[in-house]
Amino acid sequence: MGLSANWSYPTTIKFGSGRISELAEHCKAVGMAKPLLVTDRALATLPITAQALDILDAAGLGRAMFSEVDPNPTEANMQAGLQVYRAGGHDGVVAFGGGSALDLGKMIALMVDQPVGVWDLEDVGDWWTRANADTIAPIIAVPTTAGTGSEVGRAGVLTDSATHRKKIIFHPRLMPAVTICDPALTVGMPAFITAGTGMDALAHCLEAYCSPHYHPMSQGIALEGMRLVLENLPRAYATPDDLGARAQMMSAAAMGAVAFQKGLGAIHSLSHPVGAVYNTHHGTTNAVVMPMVLEFNRPAIEERISRAAAYLGIAGGFDGFAAHIMELRAALSIPATLTAMGVEANRLDELTEMALLDPSCGGNPVEMTRENTRALFEACL
């Protein structure tokens, strides 16, 4: 059959409500004596962050924190974090929060003492081999949202503020040594963050499932991840303290990130430039463009989506699945179009060029060209 692929699966995951209590012991186990907790501005003042710092402090590990993290983190955020890390004599990173904080924490750990710049480590070919792996600091990941799955990934997304491009920075050592998935930490999420991050998890699973690349293990994980999202995201959104739904969403988020080893596609290649230019929430942007991308890809995925719909208990094949996505978006108060998110038609040429440069477009089941990608953006308006 000529099948050939490279596969990787995630790290040690400590899953369960209340397991944040184990944070200090896992830090010590990977050699941290003075970790830096990296989080975002919104989380910095919340009780769950104080709880994590208290756990570290009580174990003699200090309570150092860096929180100057933008929603779409930039190299300026990274440089500020590196300055704090070096000045404090830290020896590891606790990446604590949603995708932005997790990604930036990983970038700080990566760039502590590298012979090259961060853009030299973009996920292009074997560029990752340019890094000195021995200087990458250990990472403990603690997600507080259920969406990006960065806690089980070997990459981080960083926005180049000069070009407004989101770039994926990759190195195998960016895989956290230990991930603590404590669904109780997600209970306080605002409803729109629950919705947006949950739809991000769905986008990861959906695009991985539709990708034409060969990875049957990820294919199965993607399908089951979709089921968990479709059954549990409405519950988590409607009843924020439903720990069962929160736990299933946290599982689905990690599953989506494992699954998209198989590839992402047009949902992400459109949402990355929109997020970089307009600073929109990544998962919400994915949700906005999802139905239009489904229709765009229909010639290549209709049979596959019909099989998924049958497994998911959705009647009507492809059309039934697409209608279910529209109903879910409406129930979660997701904006209907990119126009509603502030995207302007006069920037579509720029956004199209950026989308075609995004590595995600390589996994789309329909080849993306300048003409059809611009038309897809127009459909999303």
N, C-alpha and C positions, 0 to 999 in steps of 0.2 A: 504493500500500500504506500510505501514511501513516507510513512509518518515519522516525524522527528520533532522534538520539543524539549525545552528546558523548564522544569517545574520546581517550585519552592513552596514550602508550607510554613505556617507561622510559629511563633515563639511560645514559651510557657505562659499560660493564661490562668490567673487566679480569679475564678468567676463566682460571684454570689453576693447577696446583700450583706453589708457589714464588713466586707473583706478589706476595706481601706485600713482597718486596724492593723493589717499586716505590712503596711508600707515600710516602716523602719527596718523590719527584719529582712525584707527583700533588698533594700538599699545596702545594708551591711553585707548581705550574701554576695553581691556583685562588686564589693570592694569600695563602696562609697563611705566616706567619713564626714564629708562636708558637701552635701548635695545642694544644688540650686534648683528651687521649684520654679518652673516657668509656666505662667498662666496668662490670661488676658485681663484687661482693665476691669471688665464687668465682673469677672469671677473673683478678682483680688480682694474684694470687700465682703464676700459672701461667707456664711458660716461653714460651708463644706471646705473652703480653702483654709480657713482658720483651723478647722479640725485636722486637716492634713499637716499643717505646720506644727500644730500641737503634738501630733504623733511623732514627727521628726525631732522636735525639741526635747520631748520627754525621753527619747532614746539617746540623747547626746549628739544629735546630728545637726543642731542649729535650726534656724527658721528663716533662712535666706530666700528671698523671692524676687523674681523679675516679672513685671506685668505690662511692660510697654509693647504690647502686641496688637497690631491692627487687625481688623476682621479679615483682610487679605494681606498677610504679612509681607514685608518688603526686606530688602537687604539692609536698609537703615535700621529696622527693628533688630535684625540679626547682629549688626555691628554694636548696637547699644547693649544687647544682651551679652555679647562676647566681652565687652568692657567690664560689665558687672561680674561676669564669671571669672575673668582673670584677676581683677582687683580683689575679689573675695577669696582667692585661692581654692576654688571649688574643684571637686574631683568626680563629678557626675551630675546628670540632669534628671529631675523628676518632671516630665512633661505632663501637665495637669490641665485638662479642659477639653474644649472642642477641637475641631480640626486645625484651627489657626494656631492655638497654643501647642498642640502636639507637634505640628510641622515645625514651628519655630524652635521649640525645644530640641528637636532632632537636628536642626541646622546649627544651633549653637554647639551641640555635642560634636558634630562633624567638623566644624571649622575652628576649633580651639587652637590648633597648631598645624595648619596645612601649608604645603609649599606652593599651592595654587589657589586661585580665587574660586568663589562658590560657583560662578557661571561656567568655570572649566569642568565642573562636575555634573553638568546637565545630563539627563538621561538620553544620551546619544551614543550609540555603539558601545565601545568599551571605555568611554571617558572616565568612568568611575575608577579605573585602574590608576589614574593620575594621583589619587589621594594616598596619603600615608595612613594606612588602616590602623597602625599601632597608636596613633595619637587621638583616635576617636574616643570620646568619653563614653562611659556606660550610660544607658538610658533605661529608666523605669517609666512606663506609660500608664497614665490613669485617665481614661476618657470620662468626661462628665456629660457627654451627649451621645446619642445613638445614631450615627450617620456616616462619618467619613471613613471610619475603619483605619485611620492612620496608626492606631495603636498596634496593628499587626502588619504594618507595611515597612518596606525597605526604602522608602522615598519620602520626600516632603515637597510641598508646593510653595514656591517663593515668587513674589511679583517683582519684576525688574521695573523700578519706578521710572527709569529713563525711557523705556520702550513701551511700558504698560502691558508687557507680556507676562503671563504666568508661566513659570518654567518648573519642570519636574527635576528635582535634584535626587540622584540615586547613589546609594552605596549599600552593599549587603550588610555592613555593620550598623546601618541605621535601624535595623530590626531591634526593637526594644528587648533587653535581656529578660524582663518580666513585664507582663501587663496585668494590671488589676482592673477587672471589670466588675464594678459594684453598682448595680442598678439603682440602689438607694440614692446615689449621687445625682441621678438624672431627674429625680422627682420635682425639683424646683425649677426646671426649665420653663421659660415662657412658652405659651402655646405656639407662637409662630416659629420658635426654634425647634420645638418638638416636631412640628409639621415639616419644616424645611430640612432638618437633619434626617428625619425618617424618609422623606422622598429622595434624599441623596443616597441612602442605603438601597432604596428600590432601584434608583438609576444605575447604581453599580451592578446590582444583580441582573437587571434587565439587559444592560449593554453587554455584560459578560456572556449572558445566555445567547444573545443574538450574534456575538462576534463569530466570524468564520474560522478563527484559528482553532487548532486542535488542542484540547485540554479537557478530556471527559470528566475528570474529577471536579474541576472548577465548574463544568457545565451542571453537574448534579448539585453542587453547593449553591449555585446561582438560582436554580429552580426552587430549592427548599427555602432559600433566603427570601425569594419573592413571596412565597406562601406566608412566612412569618410576618413580613411587613404588611401584607394585605389584610391579614387577620388581626394584627395587634396594634398597628399605628392608629386606626380610628379609636381604639380603646384607650391608648395612652394619651391621645389628644383630648378625648372627652372626659376622662377620669385620670387626672395627673398622678394620683397616688396609687394607681393600680400597679403594684410591684411586679405582678406576673407579666403584664403587658410590657412594662419597662424592661424586664429581663429578656423577654423574647426579642424586643427591638435591639437591645445591646448585642445579643447573639447575631441578629441579622446584619448589623453594621459590620461586625468582624467578618462574617461570612461574605459580605459583598466585597470587602477589600481583598480577601483571599481569592474570590472568584475572578476579580478583574485582572488577575495575571493573564487570563485568557484574552483580554483586550477590552477597551472602552470604545466609544464611537462618537457620533455627531452630537449627542446630548452634551457631552463634556467638551468637545471641541468648540461648540457654540457658547457654552456657559463660561468657559475660562476667559475668553476675551471680554465678554460682557462684564464679568466680575472685576477684571483688571481695570477696565475703563470707567465703569459706573459704580464700582465698589458695592455691588449687589451681593446678597447672601447666596453662597454657592449652591446649596441644596435647593433653595427656593427657585433659583434660576434654572436648575436642572428640571424641576417640576413644571415650570412654565413651558419649556420647549419640548417636553417629553411627548405629548400627543402628536405634535407636528413632525417630530423625528420618526415616530412610529409609522406615520403615513408615508413619509419620505422613503423609509426602508421597506415598505410593504412588499414590493416585488421579490425581495430576497428573503423575507422572514415570515411570510404569511403562514406557511405550513408549520413552521417551528412554533410560532406564537399560538397557533390553534392547538398544538399538542400541549403547550404550557397551560392554556386556558382549561383544557380538560382536566389536567392534574389539579389545577387550582379551584375547580368546581365552578368555573365561569362558563355559562352557556353562550353559544353564538360564535365560537371560534375567534378569529382575529377581530371582527367587528365588536363582539361581546367584550373582549379584553380591552380594546381601545375605549369603549364606552365606560367600562369599569374604571379606567384611569381618569377619565373626565369627571366621573362622579366622585372619585376620591379627592381629586384636586378641589372640587367645589366644596366638599365637606370639610376640607382643611383650610378653606379661605385662601387658597393659592391664587395670586393674580392670574388673569386669563391670558395676558399677552405680555411681550417685552415692552410694548409701549407703556403699559401700566407700571412698569418698573423704571421708566424714564429713558428708555433707549430711543434714540433719534434716527429717523430714516436717513438723514444726511451723513451718517457715520457708517452705513452698511458696507461700503467698499472697504473701509479700514478694518472693520470687524471681520469681514470675509477673509481678507489677507491674513489676519491674525489666526483665524480658525484653521486655515489651511496649513499654517506652521505648527499648530498644536499636535503633539504626538498622538493624541487620542484619535484623530481622524483616520489613522492607519488601521484601526480595528473596526471601522464601520463596515457593515455588510454591503453597502452600496458605495462605490468609489465616489469620493467627494472632489468635485471640480469647482473652479471659480464660479461658473455659471449656476450649477445646481445648489451650491452652498449659499450664494447670494439670494437665490430664489427661496431657499429654506428660511433664511433670516427674514425675508419679506413675509413669508407665511406666519412667522412667529410674531410679527407686529400686529 
